[in-house]
Amino acid sequence: MAPDDVVVIKVNNQWGGQGEGDGLGRLSTNTDVLKGLLWRILQHPDGFSGEVVVAENTQYVNPSWET
């Protein structure tokens, strides 16, 4: 990875909050893991001046991220 790259991270959040019993909400990417990955990218040895995009595909569950 170069210091000025664009990095796209595809999370698994389409089914966040789903599941039953003890599994409720466990069907999505752990946000602590995402935070750690972002931190690691920003700690690039040569500095980081690029862009990080966190993306998901809702597949018509809720096509607007604004609601």
C-alpha positions, 0 to 999 in steps of 0.5 A: 500500500502506498501512502497516497492510495485509495483504500476501500473496506467492504464491511459486512453490515447488511444484516446488523441487528438481525439474529435471535437470542444470543446471536442478536446483532452478531451478523455484522462486522465488529466495529472494534476490528474496523477501528483497528484496521483504520488505525493501522492504515493511518499509521503507514510508515511513510504517513498516509495522505490517501483516502479510506472508503468504508462501503456496504451493499444493502441489496434493497434492504434499505437502499438509502443510507440516510434513513 
